[in-house]
Amino acid sequence: MKQNLLLIGICLFFLLQGRAQNNTFLSFSELPGGPQNTPAKLNIGDDKKSVTLQYGDAIIFEGAFDNPVQTVTKESGDQVIEQRIQLNFERETTVHAFVYGSSEALAAETWGDAQEKLALVRTSHGLSNNLRNNAIYDRNLDWMLELPPGTVIRSSRNPNGTTQFELTFTAKSAELVFRPRYYQKHRNLPHFQPWTYTIYKESITGWCSWWAYFRKFTEEDHLELLEMWQKKNMADYGYRFIQIDDVYQGENDRERKNCAQANGYLGGRPTTWLDWKKDLFPSGLTGYVTSTHQAGFDPAVWMGCFFSDEETVQEHPDWFVHDESGKPAAAPWVSYVLDATNPEVVEALIRPVFKGLKNAGIEYVKIDQLRHYLYDNLHNNIEWCREKGIAPDEVLRAYLRIAREELGDDTFILSCWGVLPESIGLADACRIGGDGYGPVTLQQYNSWNGIVWRNDPDHCDVSPNKKGKDIGNVKDLEAREALERETIIRPALASIAGAMLMLSDKPEVYEDDSRIYGLRRSSPVLFSVPGQLYDFDPGKTDWLRNNKRTDITTGKHPTPIDGDQFGEVCTYWLNEFNTGFENWNVLHRLNWSERNQKSLEPVVLKFADLGLDSSKEYLLYEFWRDKMYGVLKGDFALGELEPYGLESLAIREKLDHPQLVSTNRHLSQGAAEIEKLLWEENSLKGRSRVVIDDEYVITIYVPKAYLLQSAVINGQQARTEQKGEVLKVSYQPAKTSSVQWEVSFKTTNE
């Protein structure tokens, strides 16, 4: 995340100005540099055979036609603006047009017949050319242009990094719909100001202590985990962070007088987070950071925004939010709320915490209790906010701004727990549901991931032996029996969704290689953007769009906008890959239901319903069962799928020469490890990143007109096996590295 400190300074200036005006109740601080919230300007050519749309200083749409056009424009809304432009022709006309966007522009689909016909969740890695796309969204300036049904959109990147979309459609009458400030106004996310920050694009993978140990984690456990993960080469598979949760803090807080509503969260002063419990972590913060780095991982910590130390509250009552009696207000879980707009509070209690963590070498900070800070305290003390001339959300954002300032752009910040739009632009990710892995959350906020922030479904135990009796904040547990198939589908879904993947099992779970096969094939998590400008399950985001945030006054239980953890997971997830060397899709079919533990029935799917060209032939390869379905056209049949079963089907357009079908390194089947791939001089040549002692298998489709001549990897003859038109080339890496490979063929007429 790249924050503009100058803009932050300007924002704080206006924030403090607002505080000085006692009767002013600010809603949010608009940072400069944003786009206009106005309709686009329509320009019609003199011959009426061309039109352009201009937004701000830029032409964003340019279309030309063979026949003259008549236009009718309707504009609605004051703040939530929708501009509808009707193009009317004398007869059916083919429209050829271009849309121009920034480096963050993308093609996607709006809700319509395609989703009604085949409901799925789509993501794009690189530019999308899916035929279901009917809209362009530019994140940089937050505008959306919806195009007529049946429009074909072809995306390309210009040398200067901007994006161009070539589109065609045929109609006698067609409508363009322009929506400025799409996520900010139409989706009701006032703090979404993407011109001020970028999305964290690196893989967010690792391990969290909480679900495995709760508050019984020690330095000895930490070293045992590091030893196991080094033994299993987890860093080489892309796992990065080791995150200690709620256990280490407060060496000096236990004997202090604490708030009666602390719920076990004691202290809150800088020493709470920097002076660790010596009985649990004798080496302290410094030892934790050093041992984690030495093992090849990045250190991360949980911390809370609570404050329960009564002595400080009594000495400085003006440092805290007050209730209607004029006294510091206490609330469950968070105790007292720091007035983060007060410079004395910032310098004494907030800045030293994050400065200390940064200086110690922490690279990931999970900030908890933010919902209680906002809901249980600030939303229940609106009058204090009014008297100060500042809205509740800005108190929270002032706190997070200090965290971002001190931790810097490169430190990953997770906002926790529940959906908190107030943290947009300041936190890199948000945990969107309650305690425990929540697969359903990922489809309720699928259109946010990669646009607003990165979604966190919470820690993923690949071999779950317990589950919460509660929802939200889990206090009571019950035992459950893990299924072998869960070791695959649980980590895989987080990767498929492009979300965070933080594991949380005890070290002994990772001893058995069969239990970690799925998590090895799911990391790294590849960055993606939504292929859809809507959510698969829109109930949560619809509530957010239509209601006031201050209506939520308790964070004890899940709120109307917090993601549901359990229920029916979408059956189909489509990942589209558009890399520098190849374009393909992977369709994932899941049978994950907490209620209906039955096998999925056999099904026939049409390529057209996936947004693929039905006139072409495709190669279909299933990853987990290592199965080639063959050369297919029009549709394909899938069999039964057992409960917690997963199929990952690579779909590649058939070419007229030998071509890559799949690789076994990662469920993307090529995107995670292939660095180069080309066909030249009757050879398929590539470079791949391989992992030590993990046999690397390249699967190639060989048309009957070609015969294998040789296969060389890293300068050595590779092992090959061919059955019919499917060739497997295998290599056993002696170290983790990039290897060159070349598979040569001759034609049967040579």
N, C-alpha and C positions, 0 to 999 in steps of 0.2 A: 504494500500500500504506500503510495507516494502522497503525502500530505503537503500542501503548500502552506508553510509557516506564516508567510505574509498574510495570506487569506485568513488564517486562523487568528492572527493578531487583529486584523480588521474586524472579524466577527466578534472577538471578545470586547473590542472597543465599543461596538454598537450594543453588545449585551449589557455592558456596564452603564452605558447611556440610558438604556431602557430601565435599569434598576433605579436610576436617579429619578425617574418619573413615576412617583408612587402609584398612580392610578393606571399605569400602562400594564397590560397583561399580554406579553408577547406570545405568539404561537410558535414561531421558529425563526432562526436567523438565516436569511438568504445570503449566501456568499456571492461575491461578484464574479462575473465571467460566464454566467449562465445564458441559455438561449431565451429568445422572446417567447412569451406565452400568448402568441397571436396566430391567426390563420396564415397560411402560406399565400403569397401573391401569385395570382393566375395571370399569365400572359398568353395571348392568342396571336399567332402569326398573321400577317396581312392577308395571306391567301386562305386563312382558316384551316390550313393543313398541318399545323404544328401547334403545340402548347408547351409551356414550361411552368413549373412551380418554383417559386423562389422563397426560401425561408432564411430570414436574416440577410446576409450578404451573398448567400450561395444558391446556385441553381441545384435543386435536389431531384427534379424530375424533368425529363425532356422527351417528348413524344412526337412522332411524325406519322401521317396517314396519307392514303391515296385519295381520300374523299374529304370534303370540307366538314368541319365539326361545328355543332351548336352546343354551347355549354350552359348548364344551370347550376349555380352554386348556392348551397344552403349552409349557413353557419349557426351553431347553437352553443349555448353555454357562456358563462361569464369567466369563471376560473377553469372549469373543466370544458375545454373547447373542442368541438368536433366540426370539421369542415367537410362537407360532402359535395363533390364535383361530378355532375352528370355529363358524360360525353355522348352526344346523340349524332348519329350519321344517317344519311339518306338510305343506305343499304348496308348489309353486313360488311364489315371492314376489318382487315388485319392491322392491328396496331403494333408498331415496333417502337420501343421506348428504352430509355436508360434512366436508372436512378443512381445518384452519386451520394456516397456516404463517407464517413471517417474510417479510420482503422478498426473501429469498434462496431461498425455497421454489420448487420447480418440479415439473412433471409429466414423467415419462420412462417408458421401458420397461425391463423386465428381459429377459434372454435367454429366448426361447421360440419358439413356432411361427411368429410373424411373421418373425423373422430367418431361420429355417430356410427359409421360403417365398421370401423375397426379402432377400438379405443386402445391407445398406447401412450407411453411417455417417450418423447424424442429428445435426444441431445445431439449436438454437433461439435466435432473436434476439427477445427478449421472451418472453412466456408461450406455452406450447405447448398446443394443443388437438388434437394428432394422435391418431387413433383407435388407434394401436398402443400408446399409453401405458397402463400398468397399475400405475403406482407413483407415489408422491409422495416427493421427497427434499427435506429442508430443510438447506441447507448451514450456516446459522447455528448450528444445534445438532447437525448431523451425524446426523440420524435418517432412516430410510427406512421407508415403509409400503407393502408390496406388496398389491395388491388382486386380486380374482378375475379370471380371464380373461373378456374381454367387457365389462369395466367401461368406461363412457363417462365421461371426466373433462373438465370444463369449468373453465378457469382464469380468475380475475379478480383485479384489484388493488383493494384497499380504499383509501378516502381517506387512511388513516393510513400507507399504504405496505405493510401486510401483505398476504398472499396468501390467497385463498379458493378452494377447489376443490369444485365441485359434482359429485357422481358418482352414477351409477345403474348397477345391474346386476340381473339376474333369475336366481334360482337357488333350488333347494330346500335346497341345502347349499353354503356358501361359506366360504372361508378368508381371514383377514387375517393378514399376516405382518409383525411389527414388529421392526426391527433397529436398536437404539441404537448410536451411535458407528460408523456404517456404514463410512466411509472409514478412520477411525482403527483400528478393531478388525477388521472383516470384511475390509478390503482391506490390513490390516497396515501402516498408515502412522502410527506412534506420534506423529510430530511434527505431524500434521495437527490443528491446534487452531484452527478457522476463526473462533471467537469472538474471536481476538486479531488478525486481519488481514483485509484485503479484497483481492480480486483486482484487478490492474491492468487497467483496462477500455479504456484508450485504444489506438488503433492503433499497433502497434509495427512501423514500416516505415522503410526507409532503405537505406543502403549500407554495406558492410563492405569494407575494403581487402584482406583476407587472400587470398581465392581468386583475385582479379584480379592481385595483385602479390606475394603472399607477403612475403618480407623485403626487397623491392626497391622499396618505396613511399617517396616523398619529398614534401617540401612542395610542390614544383613539380607533382607528380602530383595532389596534393590540390587545388591551385588550379585545375588543368585540369578535374578532376571537378566542382568547384563551378561553374565557368563553363558547362560543358555542362548541368548540372542546372538552372541558372538559365535558360539558353536554352530548355530543354524544359519549363519551368514545373513541375518535379517537385514542388515544395512545394505547389502548387495542387492536385495530384492526391492529396495526402495523405502524401507521403514526407517523413519528419521528421528522422531521425538520420543523421549521417555518423560512422562508427565506424572509428577507426584501430586496426589490430590490432598484432601482435607485430613491431615494427620500430623504434619511436621511442625506446625506453627505454635508460637506462644510459649516459649520457654519460661518467660517471666509473667505470664498472664494468669496462671492458675490460682494464685493467692490474692489476686486483686478483687475488689468489689466490682461485680459486673451487673449489667441490667438484668432484671427479672425475666425479661422476654428474650433473652439471648439464645435460647434453644441450643446451648452448647457451643455457640460461636463467641468466644471470649476475646477481649482486647480490641484490636483494631488500630493501635498505634504502630508507627513504623517498625518498632522492635518486634511486634507480633510476627511479621513476615520475614524479618532478617535474622532474628535470633531463634534458632531451631531447638526443639526439645532434645536435650543432650542424652536422655535415656533411650530415645528412639534413633536419633541420628547423631552419634558422637562426633562425626566429622563435619557436621553442620552444612550450611549452604555451600561453602567453598568446596568441601569434600564431595558433595553431591555433584556439583558442576564438573569438577575435575575427573571423577570416575566415569561420569557419563560421556564426556568428551573422549577420554582415553579408550573407551569401548567402541567409539565410532558413531555415537549418536548425539543428538542435540538435547540439552536439558530444558525442561519445561515445568512450570508449577501452576497449581491452583491457588487462588487467593479470593478473599471476599471483600465486598465494599461495606461490610457491617462495621459498627462501632459500639462497643458495649462497656467500655471502661468508665465507670461512674465518676472517678476522681477527676478526669479531664473534663467531663460534662459539667461537673459542679464548678470547676475553676473557670471554664470558658463557655457559659451557656449560649452566648451569641454566636458560637461556631456551628450551631446545629439548627435544623428545622424545628419550628415551634408548633405546638398545638393551640387550640383556641384559648387556653388559659394563659398563654404566653410563656410556657415552660418548654424545654426540649422534649420533643415528641418521641415516644418509644413505640416500636411496632415489632411484631413477631419476626424472628429470623434475622432481621437487619438491625434491631435495637434502635440506635439513634442514627439520623442521617446527617452526614457532613454537608454543610453549605459550601459546595464546591465553587461558588461564585465569590466567596470571601477570600481575599488574598492571604490573610493570616492563616486560614485553614489550609489553603493550598500549600503554603510554604512549610507549615508545621506538621501536617498529617498526611497529605496526599503525595506531594512531589517526592519526598524522601523515600517512600515505599518503592515507587517505580524506578527512581534513580538507582536505588540500592540493588534491585533485581537486575537492572540493565548492567550495572557495573560488575555484578557477580558473574555475568555471562549467560543469564537466562535468555532463551530465544523464543519462548512461547509462554504466554500468560493467559490463563483461563480466569476471567473475573466473574465471580459468582455473586448471588444475592441481589443482582441488579433489578430483578422483578419486584423484590420486596422493598428495595430502596424507592422504587417508583410507585408501585401499587399500594403497598401497605402503609407507606409513610407519606410521600408527597401528594398522592391522589386523595388522601384523607386530611390533608392540611392545605387545601387550596387557598384559604384565606391568607395564610402566611405568604404564599406565592404572590397573591394579588398585592399585598402590602409592599412586597419587595419589587414588584413590577417585572416579574419573570415567571415564565410558565414552568410547570413541573419538568417537562421534557428537557428544558435547557439547563436545569440544575444537574440532571443526570449526564447530559452531554458535556457540561463543563468538567465534570469528574473524568469522563472518558478522554476529553481533550488533553488533560494533564498526563494521563496514562500514555497517550500516543506521543506527546511531546517528549517525554522522558525515555520511553522504550524505543522510540525511533521508528523509521519507516520499515525496517527489515525484521522487526520483531513481530511475530504472529500474535494477534489478540483475539481471543474467543469470548464472546458475550454469552452469559449463562444465567438462568435457564428460561426457556420459553421464548416465543417470538417477540423480539423487542425492536420495533422499527426505530426507536429513539437512538439506537446504537449504529444505525446505518452511516457509513462513511468514516466511522471511527474504529469500529471493530472489523476484523477481517472475516469473521464467521460468527454464526449464532447457533446455539443449541436450540433446536426448534421444538423439542418435546421434553417430556419429563425424564426421570431416572430410568436407565436401562435402554437397551437398543430399541429404537423406534422405526421400523421399516416404513410404516405408513406415512410418517412425517415427510418422507422424501417425495411423495407424489402429491402432497397437499401444498408444497411450496416449490414444485419443480421449475416454475417459470422465474423464480428468484435466483436460483443457484447459478453463479457465474455472471450475473447481472447486478444484483443488489449486494450480495455477499456470497460466501460459501456456506452451504447447509451442513449442520452437524446433527446426525441422528443419535448421538451419544455413543458411549463406549460399546464396542462390539466384542462380546464373548463368543468365541467360535465353538466352544463346547459348553453350552449353558447348563449348569446344574442347579440353578436357582432362578426364581422370578419373583417380582414384587406382587404382593397381595393388593397393594394400592396402585393408583395411577398418579402421575405427577411426582411429588416428592415421596419416594418409597422409604418406609420405615419398617414394614413387616415383610418377611420373605417366606416363601414356601419352596420346597424342593421340587425339581422337575428332572426328567430324564432326557438327556441330549441324544439326538439322532446323528448318525454319521454324516448324513447329507447336509446337516446344518453347518458343518465345518466348511462347506463350499458356498452355500447360498447366502449365508450371513455376511461374510466379508465381500462376496462378489457384488451384492446389491449396492453397497456403498460405493464401490468402484464404478459400477455401471451408471449410477446416478451422478458421478463426478463430485461426490460429497467428501466429508472427512471420514477417515478410517482409523480410529484409535482402538486398538485391541485391549482387552482386559481379562486375561486369564492368568492363573498361577503358572509359574515356569514349567512345572511338570507336564502341563497340557501340550507344550511345544516340543516335548521330547520325542513324541511319536510323529514321524514324518507324514504318516497318512492323515493326521489331524491338521497339519499345516499346509497340505497341498493347495487347498482353496485359497488360503490367505497369501501364499506365495504367488499364485496366478492372478491375484487381485491387486497387487501393488507393483508399480506406483499407481496412484489414482491420477488419471489423465485429465487435464483441465478441459472443461466443455462449457458451451453455452446452450441455453434452451433451444430446441427446435420448435417450440410452441410458445406463444405469447399469452398463455392461459395455464391454469393449473388443472391437472387431471381430476382432482377433487377440489372444487372451488369454494366449498363451504366456509373454510377458515378465512380465506382472503376476501371473500364477499362480505363477511362480517366486518372485517377491518376497513373495507372501503365504505361501508354504510353507517358506521357507528363512531362515536367519539372515544378516544383512548382513555379519557378521564372517567369513563363509565366503569372501568375496571378498578375496583378498590380493594382487592385482596389477591395475593399471589399464593395463598395456601394450597389451592387446588388448581388444576388446569383451567385456563381461561378460554373464552370462545375462540381465541385466535391461536392458541397453542396447538401444535401438531398432535394428532392422535398417534399413539405408538402401535396400537394393535388393530387388527381388522383384516380386510381383504386387500392384499397387495396387487397392484395392476399386473395383469398376466403378461403383457408384452411391453418391452422396453427396446427402443431402437437407437443404437449408437451409429452415427454417420461419421466416417473418417475421410477427410480431404487433406492429404499430406502433400509434401513436395514430391513424393515418388509414386503415389498411387491413391485411388479413391475406392472405397468399399463401405459396406455396412455390416454391422453385427446385430442380429435380432436375438434378443434374450426372451425366452419363454419361462416363466416362473410359476410354480404352484405353491404359493406361500399364503396360507390362511390360518388364522388362529382358531377359527370356528369349524370350518368344513374340511376335515381331514380325509379327503377323497382324492382319487386320481383324476387328473384332467382327461376328458374324452379326446379321442383322436380328432384331428382338425385338418382342414384344407385351407390354406391361406393363399391369397392372390398377391403377386408382386406389385400390382397396381395399387392395392390397398395400403402397401407400405410406402407408397410414393415413388416407386421404381417404374421404369419404362417397360410396359408389358410386351413390347415387340422384340425385346432382346432376350438372349439366352444368358443364364447365370450358373455359376458354380456354387454349390451349397455344401458347407463343411461344418459339422458339429464338433465343438471344442472338447467338451468333457468326456464324451464317449469315443472321440477320435474316429468319427464316422464321415465318410464321403457320401453325399446324397446323389451326386452325379451332375449332369448338365440338364438344367430345367428351364422351362419357358411357361409363362402364363401363371402357373400356380405350383404349389408343392404340398405334400402331405406329411403331417407329423403324427406320431402315435400317442399312446397314453403317457402321462407324466405323473409319477408318484408324488405324494405329499412331500413338500420341501425339495422337490426336484427342480433342476435348472438345466436348460438347454441354451447354448450360445452358438448361434449359426452365422458363420461368416458368409456373406453374399457378395460375390465378385462377378462383374460382367465378364463373360467368356471372350477371350481374345483368340487370334488365329495362330498362336504359338505357345510354347510352354510358359506357364505363369504360376506365380505363388498362389496357393490356396489357403494355407494356414501356417502358423508356427505355434509351438507349444509353450512359449515363455509366458504369455499373458493372455487373458481372456479377450483382449482387443484383436489378437491374432495378427500381430505385426506392428501396431502403432507404438508399443512401449519400448521396443528394443531395436527395430530396424532403423539404421541411420542413412542407408543408401540402398537403392534398388533400381536396376535398369536391365533392359533387354537389348543386347547388341551383339552382332557377329555370331548369331546362333547360340548365345550364352546368356543365362540369367545370372547377373552379378549383383552382389550385395555386401553390406557391412552390418553386422549385428552386435549388440551389447549382450554378452552372455555372462552367466553366473557360475562361479566355481563349483565343480562336481555336480552340476545340474545339466543332464544331457539335453542338448538343444536339437530339436527336430524341425526341419523345414519340409513342408508338404507341398508338392508341386504337381500341377495338372499337366500331363504330357499328351497332346493330341496324337493320334495314330500315325500321322505323317512324320513324327520325330522319334529318334532313337537316342538314348543316353550314351554319351561318349566318356565323360569323366565328371567327377565331383570333387572339388578341392576346397578345404576350409583351413585357413591359417597356414597355407603352404603344404598341407598334408592331404593325402587321399582320404576322403570321408567314407563312412559306411553308408551304403545305399540299399534300398529294398523297393522293388517295384511290383505292384499288382495291378494289372490292366493299365489304366491311364493315370494311376496315382503313384507318384514316386516320393519316397521318404529319404531324406538326407540327414544323417545324424552326426553329432559331434560331442565329445566329452571334454568340457573345458577344464584345464588344469589351474586356471585362475580366472578371476572376474576381469573381463577386458572386452574391447571391441575386436572382432575377428572379421577378416575378409573372406568371402566365399564366392565360388564361381562354379556353376553347373552348366556343362557344355553338351550340345546336342548336334546330331546330324540329321538331315532329312532322308527319308527312305529312297529318294530318287538320286541321292549322291553316290 
